[in-house]
Amino acid sequence: MAELKELVPYTCKMSLLYMDTDKELLNGITTVLKKVFSRVDDAEDEDIALSYVKVNSYDLIIIDASSDVSTTKQLISNIKSLNKYQHIIVSTKETTFEDDLDIYSVGVDCVIRKPFAASSMLSKILYVTSKLSNDRNYLQNDMKKLNDDLLYERKRIGRFMMNEKKLKEQIQSYENKMV
């Protein structure tokens, strides 16, 4: 059971897009999430959400699937076509097992059931954001190692270039002596 304060270490530097067709729920959830995410945009339908995604980059997108599953799958596919690594959570009312499989098949991170149980919703957001944060930390460590390796190779190349220059000078000196 996650609490809002547990999200802050992971979400304080992240951006979020929250899409929900229920305007009251949209305003309420957005107000709460603005306390823990650095930037939160909200959209009340699929078209607005997709236009935001075309213009902005988001760390996490939460999509309401109150419309039919095929529309939600199409929206997710459109988002994934813009950024195949986009992290997405889908909130949905009761669906069948097959509908859940369809939603997961397009690459969402998890599904949250409506009506929301606050602790369940926060737990799912915590799961996805902590995973995203850990992946970024891992990648940053890899990038640092690669940059260190690149610097080492550049130094080696520099030494080879100096050696080549010295050898060319020696060859030139011997050629001058031969003449």
MARBA-3410 file (N, C-alpha, C, O; in Angstrom, 1 decimal):
179
0.8,-1.2,0.0,0.0,0.0,0.0,0.9,1.2,0.0,1.4,1.6,1.0 ~ 1.0,1.9,-1.1,1.8,3.0,-1.3,1.1,4.3,-0.8,-0.1,4.4,-0.9 ~ 1.9,5.3,-0.4,1.4,6.6,-0.1,2.0,7.6,-1.0,3.0,7.3,-1.7 ~ 1.4,8.7,-1.1,1.8,9.8,-2.0,3.3,10.2,-1.7,4.0,10.4,-2.7 ~ 3.7,10.3,-0.5,5.1,10.7,-0.2,6.1,9.7,-0.7,7.3,10.1,-0.9
5.7,8.4,-0.9,6.7,7.4,-1.4,7.0,7.7,-2.9,8.0,7.2,-3.3 ~ 6.1,8.3,-3.6,6.3,8.6,-5.0,7.3,9.7,-5.3,8.0,9.7,-6.3 ~ 7.4,10.7,-4.3,8.2,11.9,-4.6,9.6,11.6,-5.0,10.1,12.2,-6.0 ~ 10.4,10.7,-4.4,11.8,10.5,-4.8,11.9,10.0,-6.3,12.9,10.3,-6.9 ~ 10.9,9.4,-6.8,10.9,8.9,-8.2,10.3,9.9,-9.1,10.7,10.0,-10.3
9.2,10.6,-8.7,8.4,11.4,-9.6,8.8,12.8,-9.7,8.3,13.6,-10.5 ~ 9.6,13.3,-8.7,9.8,14.8,-8.6,10.4,15.4,-9.8,10.4,16.6,-10.0 ~ 11.1,14.6,-10.7,11.7,15.1,-11.9,11.0,14.5,-13.1,11.6,14.6,-14.2 ~ 9.9,13.9,-13.0,9.2,13.3,-14.1,8.0,14.1,-14.5,7.4,14.9,-13.8 ~ 7.6,13.9,-15.8,6.4,14.5,-16.4,5.4,13.5,-16.6,5.7,12.3,-16.8
4.1,13.9,-16.6,3.0,13.0,-16.7,1.9,13.6,-17.5,1.6,14.8,-17.5 ~ 1.3,12.7,-18.3,0.0,13.1,-19.0,-1.0,12.2,-18.5,-0.9,11.0,-18.5 ~ -2.1,12.8,-18.0,-3.3,12.0,-17.5,-4.5,12.3,-18.4,-4.9,13.4,-18.5 ~ -5.0,11.2,-19.0,-6.2,11.4,-19.8,-7.4,10.6,-19.2,-7.3,9.4,-18.9 ~ -8.5,11.4,-19.0,-9.7,10.7,-18.5,-10.9,11.5,-19.1,-10.9,12.7,-19.1
-11.9,10.8,-19.5,-13.1,11.4,-20.0,-14.0,11.9,-19.0,-14.9,12.8,-19.3 ~ -13.9,11.5,-17.8,-14.7,12.0,-16.6,-14.0,13.2,-16.1,-13.0,13.2,-15.4 ~ -14.6,14.4,-16.4,-13.9,15.7,-16.1,-13.7,15.9,-14.6,-12.7,16.4,-14.2 ~ -14.7,15.4,-13.8,-14.5,15.6,-12.3,-13.3,14.8,-11.8,-12.5,15.2,-11.0 ~ -13.3,13.5,-12.3,-12.2,12.7,-11.9,-10.8,13.2,-12.4,-9.8,13.2,-11.8
-10.9,13.7,-13.7,-9.7,14.3,-14.3,-9.1,15.4,-13.5,-7.9,15.5,-13.2 ~ -10.0,16.3,-13.1,-9.5,17.5,-12.2,-9.0,17.0,-10.9,-8.0,17.5,-10.4 ~ -9.7,16.1,-10.2,-9.3,15.6,-8.9,-8.0,14.9,-8.9,-7.1,15.2,-8.1 ~ -7.8,13.9,-9.8,-6.6,13.2,-9.9,-5.4,14.1,-10.3,-4.3,13.9,-9.8 ~ -5.7,14.9,-11.3,-4.6,15.9,-11.8,-4.1,16.7,-10.6,-2.9,16.9,-10.5
-5.0,17.2,-9.8,-4.6,18.1,-8.7,-3.7,17.3,-7.7,-2.7,17.9,-7.2 ~ -4.1,16.1,-7.5,-3.2,15.3,-6.5,-1.9,15.0,-7.2,-0.8,15.1,-6.5 ~ -1.9,14.6,-8.4,-0.6,14.2,-9.1,0.3,15.4,-9.3,1.5,15.2,-9.4 ~ -0.2,16.6,-9.4,0.6,17.8,-9.5,1.5,18.0,-8.3,2.5,18.7,-8.3 ~ 1.1,17.4,-7.2,1.9,17.5,-5.9,3.2,16.7,-6.0,4.1,17.0,-5.2
3.2,15.7,-6.8,4.4,14.8,-6.8,5.1,14.7,-8.1,6.3,14.4,-8.1 ~ 4.5,15.1,-9.2,5.2,15.1,-10.5,5.7,16.5,-10.8,5.0,17.5,-10.4 ~ 6.8,16.7,-11.5,7.3,18.0,-11.8,6.4,18.7,-12.8,6.2,19.9,-12.8 ~ 5.8,18.0,-13.8,4.8,18.5,-14.7,3.7,17.6,-15.0,4.0,16.4,-15.2 ~ 2.5,18.1,-15.0,1.3,17.2,-15.2,0.4,17.9,-16.2,0.0,19.1,-16.0
0.2,17.3,-17.4,-0.8,17.8,-18.3,-2.0,16.8,-18.3,-1.9,15.6,-18.0 ~ -3.2,17.4,-18.5,-4.4,16.6,-18.6,-5.1,16.7,-19.9,-5.1,17.8,-20.5 ~ -5.8,15.7,-20.3,-6.6,15.7,-21.5,-7.9,15.0,-21.2,-7.9,14.0,-20.5 ~ -8.9,15.5,-21.8,-10.2,14.9,-21.6,-10.7,14.0,-22.7,-11.8,13.4,-22.6 ~ -9.9,13.8,-23.7,-10.3,12.8,-24.8,-9.0,12.4,-25.5,-7.9,12.9,-25.3
-9.2,11.3,-26.3,-8.0,10.7,-27.0,-7.3,11.7,-28.0,-6.1,11.6,-28.1 ~ -8.1,12.5,-28.7,-7.5,13.4,-29.6,-6.6,14.4,-28.9,-5.5,14.7,-29.4 ~ -7.1,15.0,-27.8,-6.2,16.0,-27.1,-5.0,15.3,-26.6,-3.9,15.8,-26.6 ~ -5.2,14.1,-26.0,-4.0,13.4,-25.5,-3.0,13.1,-26.5,-1.8,13.3,-26.3 ~ -3.4,12.7,-27.7,-2.5,12.4,-28.8,-1.8,13.7,-29.3,-0.6,13.6,-29.6
-2.5,14.8,-29.3,-1.9,16.0,-29.7,-0.8,16.5,-28.7,0.2,17.0,-29.1 ~ -1.1,16.2,-27.4,-0.1,16.5,-26.4,1.2,15.7,-26.6,2.3,16.2,-26.5 ~ 1.0,14.4,-26.9,2.1,13.5,-27.0,2.9,13.9,-28.3,4.1,13.6,-28.3 ~ 2.3,14.4,-29.3,3.0,14.8,-30.5,3.9,16.0,-30.2,5.0,16.1,-30.9 ~ 3.5,16.8,-29.3,4.3,18.1,-29.0,5.2,17.9,-27.8,6.3,18.5,-27.8
4.9,17.1,-26.8,5.6,17.0,-25.6,6.2,15.6,-25.4,5.7,14.6,-25.9 ~ 7.2,15.5,-24.6,7.7,14.2,-24.2,7.3,14.0,-22.7,7.5,14.8,-21.9 ~ 6.8,12.8,-22.4,6.3,12.4,-21.1,7.0,11.2,-20.6,7.3,10.3,-21.3 ~ 7.3,11.2,-19.3,7.9,10.0,-18.7,6.9,8.9,-18.5,7.1,7.8,-18.6 ~ 5.6,9.4,-18.2,4.5,8.4,-17.9,3.3,9.0,-18.5,3.0,10.2,-18.4
2.4,8.1,-19.0,1.1,8.5,-19.5,0.1,7.6,-18.8,0.3,6.3,-18.8 ~ -0.9,8.1,-18.2,-2.0,7.3,-17.7,-3.3,7.6,-18.6,-3.7,8.8,-18.7 ~ -3.8,6.5,-19.1,-4.9,6.7,-20.0,-6.2,6.0,-19.4,-6.1,4.9,-18.9 ~ -7.3,6.7,-19.5,-8.6,6.1,-19.1,-9.1,5.3,-20.3,-9.2,5.8,-21.4 ~ -9.6,4.1,-20.0,-10.1,3.3,-21.1,-11.6,3.1,-21.0,-12.1,2.0,-21.1
-12.3,4.2,-20.7,-13.7,4.1,-20.5,-14.4,3.9,-21.8,-15.5,3.4,-21.9 ~ -13.8,4.4,-22.9,-14.3,4.0,-24.2,-14.0,2.6,-24.5,-13.3,1.9,-23.7 ~ -14.4,2.1,-25.7,-14.2,0.7,-26.0,-12.7,0.3,-26.1,-11.8,1.2,-26.3 ~ -12.4,-0.9,-25.9,-11.0,-1.4,-25.8,-10.2,-1.1,-27.1,-9.1,-0.8,-27.1 ~ -10.9,-1.3,-28.3,-10.3,-1.1,-29.5,-9.8,0.4,-29.7,-8.7,0.6,-30.3
-10.6,1.3,-29.2,-10.2,2.7,-29.3,-9.0,3.0,-28.4,-8.1,3.7,-28.8 ~ -9.0,2.4,-27.2,-7.8,2.5,-26.3,-6.6,1.9,-26.9,-5.5,2.5,-26.9 ~ -6.7,0.7,-27.5,-5.6,0.0,-28.1,-5.1,0.9,-29.3,-3.9,1.0,-29.5 ~ -6.0,1.5,-30.0,-5.5,2.4,-31.2,-4.7,3.6,-30.6,-3.7,4.0,-31.2 ~ -5.2,4.2,-29.5,-4.6,5.3,-29.0,-3.2,4.9,-28.5,-2.2,5.6,-28.7
-3.1,3.8,-27.8,-1.8,3.3,-27.3,-0.9,3.0,-28.5,0.3,3.4,-28.4 ~ -1.4,2.4,-29.5,-0.5,2.1,-30.7,0.0,3.4,-31.3,1.1,3.5,-31.8 ~ -0.9,4.4,-31.4,-0.5,5.7,-31.9,0.6,6.4,-31.1,1.6,6.9,-31.6 ~ 0.4,6.3,-29.8,1.5,6.8,-28.9,2.8,6.1,-29.0,3.8,6.7,-29.1 ~ 2.7,4.7,-29.1,3.9,3.9,-29.2,4.5,4.1,-30.6,5.8,4.0,-30.7
3.8,4.5,-31.6,4.4,4.8,-32.9,5.2,6.1,-32.8,6.2,6.3,-33.6 ~ 4.9,7.0,-31.9,5.6,8.2,-31.7,6.9,8.0,-30.8,7.9,8.5,-31.0 ~ 6.7,7.1,-29.8,7.7,6.8,-28.9,7.5,5.3,-28.4,6.7,5.1,-27.5 ~ 8.3,4.4,-29.0,8.1,3.0,-28.7,8.4,2.6,-27.3,8.1,1.5,-26.8 ~ 9.2,3.5,-26.6,9.6,3.2,-25.2,8.7,3.9,-24.2,9.0,3.9,-23.0
7.6,4.5,-24.6,6.7,5.3,-23.7,6.1,4.3,-22.6,5.6,3.2,-22.9 ~ 6.2,4.8,-21.4,5.6,4.0,-20.3,4.1,4.5,-20.1,3.8,5.7,-20.1 ~ 3.2,3.5,-20.1,1.8,3.8,-20.1,1.1,2.9,-19.1,1.3,1.7,-19.0 ~ 0.2,3.6,-18.3,-0.7,2.9,-17.4,-2.1,3.1,-17.9,-2.4,4.2,-18.3 ~ -2.9,2.1,-17.9,-4.3,2.2,-18.4,-5.2,2.0,-17.2,-5.1,1.0,-16.4
-6.2,2.9,-17.1,-7.2,2.8,-16.0,-8.5,2.3,-16.7,-8.8,2.9,-17.7 ~ -9.1,1.3,-16.2,-10.3,0.7,-16.9,-11.3,0.2,-15.9,-11.0,-0.1,-14.7 ~ -12.5,0.2,-16.3,-13.6,-0.4,-15.5,-13.4,-1.9,-15.7,-12.5,-2.4,-16.3 ~ -14.4,-2.6,-15.1,-14.3,-4.1,-15.2,-14.2,-4.5,-16.7,-15.1,-4.1,-17.5 ~ -13.2,-5.3,-17.0,-13.1,-5.8,-18.4,-12.9,-7.3,-18.3,-12.6,-7.9,-17.2
-13.0,-7.9,-19.4,-12.8,-9.4,-19.5,-11.3,-9.7,-19.5,-10.5,-8.8,-19.8 ~ -10.9,-10.9,-19.3,-9.6,-11.3,-19.3,-9.0,-11.1,-20.7,-7.8,-10.7,-20.9 ~ -9.8,-11.3,-21.8,-9.4,-11.1,-23.2,-9.1,-9.7,-23.4,-8.1,-9.3,-24.1 ~ -9.9,-8.8,-22.9,-9.7,-7.3,-23.1,-8.4,-6.9,-22.4,-7.7,-6.1,-22.9 ~ -8.2,-7.4,-21.2,-6.9,-7.1,-20.5,-5.7,-7.6,-21.3,-4.7,-6.9,-21.5
-5.8,-8.8,-21.9,-4.7,-9.3,-22.8,-4.5,-8.4,-24.0,-3.4,-8.1,-24.4 ~ -5.6,-7.9,-24.6,-5.5,-7.0,-25.7,-4.8,-5.7,-25.3,-4.0,-5.2,-26.0 ~ -5.1,-5.2,-24.1,-4.5,-4.0,-23.7,-3.0,-4.2,-23.4,-2.2,-3.4,-23.8 ~ -2.7,-5.3,-22.7,-1.3,-5.6,-22.5,-0.5,-5.9,-23.7,0.7,-5.7,-23.8 ~ -1.2,-6.4,-24.8,-0.5,-6.8,-26.0,0.1,-5.6,-26.8,1.0,-5.8,-27.6
-0.4,-4.4,-26.5,0.1,-3.2,-27.2,1.2,-2.5,-26.4,1.7,-1.4,-26.8 ~ 1.6,-3.1,-25.2,2.8,-2.6,-24.5,2.6,-1.7,-23.4,3.4,-0.7,-23.2 ~ 1.5,-1.9,-22.6,1.3,-1.0,-21.4,2.1,-1.6,-20.2,2.3,-2.8,-20.2 ~ 2.4,-0.8,-19.3,3.1,-1.3,-18.1,2.2,-1.9,-17.1,2.6,-3.0,-16.5 ~ 1.0,-1.4,-16.9,0.0,-2.0,-16.0,-1.4,-1.5,-16.2,-1.5,-0.5,-16.9
-2.3,-2.1,-15.6,-3.7,-1.7,-15.7,-4.2,-1.5,-14.3,-4.0,-2.2,-13.4 ~ -4.9,-0.3,-14.1,-5.5,0.0,-12.8,-7.1,-0.1,-13.0,-7.6,0.4,-14.0 ~ -7.7,-0.7,-12.0,-9.2,-0.9,-12.1,-9.9,0.3,-11.5,-9.4,0.9,-10.5 ~ -11.0,0.7,-12.1,-11.9,1.7,-11.6,-13.0,1.1,-11.0,-13.4,0.0,-11.4 ~ -13.6,1.6,-10.0,-13.3,2.9,-9.3,-11.9,2.7,-8.6,-11.6,1.6,-8.0
-11.2,3.8,-8.6,-9.8,3.7,-8.0,-9.8,3.5,-6.5,-10.6,4.1,-5.8 ~ -9.0,2.6,-6.1,-8.6,2.5,-4.7,-7.3,3.2,-4.6,-6.3,2.8,-5.3 ~ -7.3,4.3,-3.9,-6.1,5.2,-3.9,-4.8,4.5,-3.7,-3.8,4.7,-4.4 ~ -4.8,3.6,-2.7,-3.5,2.9,-2.4,-3.1,2.0,-3.6,-1.9,1.9,-3.9 ~ -4.1,1.4,-4.3,-3.8,0.5,-5.4,-3.2,1.4,-6.6,-2.3,1.0,-7.2
-3.9,2.5,-6.8,-3.4,3.4,-7.9,-2.0,3.9,-7.6,-1.1,3.8,-8.5 ~ -1.8,4.3,-6.4,-0.4,4.8,-6.0,0.6,3.7,-6.1,1.7,3.9,-6.5 ~ 0.2,2.5,-5.7,1.2,1.4,-5.8,1.6,1.1,-7.3,2.8,0.8,-7.5 ~ 0.6,1.1,-8.2,0.9,0.9,-9.6,1.8,2.0,-10.1,2.8,1.8,-10.9 ~ 1.5,3.3,-9.8,2.3,4.4,-10.2,3.7,4.3,-9.6,4.7,4.5,-10.3
3.8,3.9,-8.4,5.1,3.7,-7.7,5.9,2.6,-8.4,7.1,2.8,-8.6 ~ 5.3,1.5,-8.8,5.9,0.4,-9.4,6.5,0.9,-10.8,7.7,0.6,-11.0 ~ 5.7,1.6,-11.6,6.2,2.0,-12.9,7.3,3.1,-12.8,8.3,3.0,-13.5 ~ 7.1,4.1,-11.9,8.1,5.1,-11.8,9.4,4.7,-11.2,10.4,5.2,-11.6 ~ 9.3,3.8,-10.2,10.5,3.3,-9.6,11.3,2.4,-10.6,12.5,2.5,-10.7
10.6,1.7,-11.4,11.2,0.9,-12.5,11.9,1.8,-13.5,13.0,1.6,-13.9 ~ 11.2,2.8,-13.9,11.7,3.8,-14.9,12.9,4.5,-14.3,13.9,4.7,-15.0 ~ 12.9,4.9,-13.0,14.0,5.6,-12.4,15.2,4.7,-12.3,16.3,5.1,-12.6 ~ 15.0,3.4,-11.9,16.1,2.5,-11.8,16.7,2.2,-13.2,17.9,2.1,-13.3 ~ 15.9,2.1,-14.2,16.4,1.9,-15.6,17.3,3.0,-16.0,18.3,2.9,-16.6
16.8,4.3,-15.6,17.6,5.4,-16.0,18.9,5.5,-15.2,19.9,5.8,-15.8 ~ 18.9,5.1,-14.0,20.1,5.1,-13.2,21.1,4.0,-13.8,22.3,4.3,-13.9 ~ 20.6,2.9,-14.2,21.4,1.8,-14.8,22.0,2.3,-16.1,23.2,2.1,-16.3 ~ 21.2,3.0,-16.9,21.6,3.5,-18.2,22.7,4.6,-18.0,23.6,4.7,-18.7 ~ 22.5,5.5,-16.9,23.5,6.5,-16.7,24.8,5.9,-16.3,25.9,6.4,-16.7
24.8,4.8,-15.5,26.0,4.1,-15.1,26.7,3.6,-16.4,27.9,3.7,-16.6 ~ 25.9,3.0,-17.3,26.4,2.4,-18.5,27.0,3.5,-19.4,28.1,3.3,-20.0 ~ 26.3,4.6,-19.5,26.8,5.8,-20.3,28.1,6.3,-19.7,29.0,6.6,-20.5 ~ 28.2,6.4,-18.4,29.5,6.9,-17.8,30.6,5.9,-18.1,31.7,6.3,-18.5 ~ 30.4,4.6,-18.0,31.4,3.6,-18.4,31.8,3.7,-19.8,33.0,3.7,-20.2
30.8,3.9,-20.7,31.1,4.0,-22.2,31.9,5.3,-22.4,32.8,5.3,-23.2 ~ 31.6,6.4,-21.8,32.3,7.6,-21.9,33.7,7.5,-21.4,34.7,8.0,-22.1 ~ 33.9,6.8,-20.3,35.3,6.6,-19.8,36.1,5.7,-20.8,37.2,6.0,-21.0 ~ 35.4,4.7,-21.4,36.1,3.8,-22.4,36.5,4.6,-23.6,37.5,4.5,-24.2 ~ 35.6,5.5,-24.0,35.8,6.4,-25.2,37.0,7.3,-24.9,37.9,7.4,-25.8
37.1,7.9,-23.7,38.2,8.7,-23.4,39.5,8.0,-23.4,40.5,8.4,-23.9 ~ 39.5,6.7,-22.8,40.7,5.9,-22.8,41.2,5.6,-24.3,42.3,5.7,-24.6 ~ 40.2,5.3,-25.1,40.6,5.0,-26.5,41.1,6.2,-27.2,42.1,6.1,-28.0 ~ 40.6,7.4,-26.9,41.1,8.6,-27.5,42.5,8.8,-27.1,43.4,9.3,-27.9 ~ 42.8,8.6,-25.8,44.2,8.7,-25.3,45.1,7.8,-26.0,46.2,8.1,-26.4
44.6,6.5,-26.2,45.5,5.5,-26.9,45.7,6.0,-28.3,46.9,5.8,-28.8 ~ 44.7,6.5,-29.0,44.9,6.9,-30.4,45.9,8.1,-30.4,46.7,8.2,-31.3 ~ 45.8,9.0,-29.4,46.7,10.1,-29.3,48.2,9.6,-29.2,49.1,10.1,-29.8 ~ 48.4,8.6,-28.4,49.7,8.0,-28.2,50.2,7.4,-29.5,51.4,7.5,-29.9 ~ 49.3,6.7,-30.2,49.7,6.1,-31.5,50.1,7.2,-32.5,51.0,7.0,-33.3
49.3,8.3,-32.5,49.6,9.4,-33.4,51.0,10.0,-33.1,51.7,10.3,-34.0 ~ 51.3,10.1,-31.8,52.6,10.7,-31.4,53.7,9.7,-31.9,54.7,10.1,-32.4 ~ 53.5,8.4,-31.6,54.5,7.4,-32.0,54.7,7.4,-33.5,55.8,7.3,-34.0 ~ 53.6,7.5,-34.3,53.7,7.6,-35.7,54.5,8.8,-36.2,55.3,8.7,-37.1 ~ 54.2,10.0,-35.5,54.9,11.2,-35.9,56.4,11.0,-35.6,57.2,11.4,-36.4
56.8,10.4,-34.5,58.2,10.2,-34.1,58.8,9.3,-35.1,60.0,9.5,-35.6 ~ 58.1,8.2,-35.5,58.7,7.3,-36.4,58.9,7.9,-37.8,59.9,7.7,-38.5 ~ 57.9,8.7,-38.2,58.1,9.4,-39.5,59.3,10.4,-39.5,60.0,10.5,-40.5 ~ 59.5,11.1,-38.3,60.6,11.9,-38.2,61.9,11.2,-38.3,62.9,11.6,-38.9 ~ 62.0,10.0,-37.6,63.2,9.2,-37.7,63.4,8.7,-39.1,64.6,8.7,-39.6
62.4,8.3,-39.8,62.5,7.8,-41.2,63.0,9.0,-42.0,63.9,8.8,-42.9 ~ 62.4,10.2,-41.9,62.9,11.4,-42.6,64.4,11.7,-42.3,65.1,12.0,-43.2 ~ 64.7,11.6,-41.0,66.1,11.8,-40.7,67.1,10.8,-41.3,68.1,11.2,-41.8 ~ 66.7,9.5,-41.4,67.5,8.5,-42.0,67.6,8.8,-43.5,68.6,8.6,-44.1 ~ 66.5,9.2,-44.1,66.5,9.4,-45.6,67.4,10.6,-45.9,68.1,10.6,-46.9
67.3,11.6,-45.0,68.2,12.8,-45.2,69.7,12.4,-45.1,70.5,13.0,-45.8 ~ 70.0,11.5,-44.2,71.4,11.1,-44.0,71.9,10.3,-45.2,73.0,10.3,-45.5 ~ 70.9,9.6,-45.8,71.3,8.7,-47.0,71.6,9.6,-48.2,72.3,9.1,-49.1 ~ 71.0,10.7,-48.3,71.2,11.5,-49.5,72.5,12.2,-49.5,72.8,12.9,-50.5
END
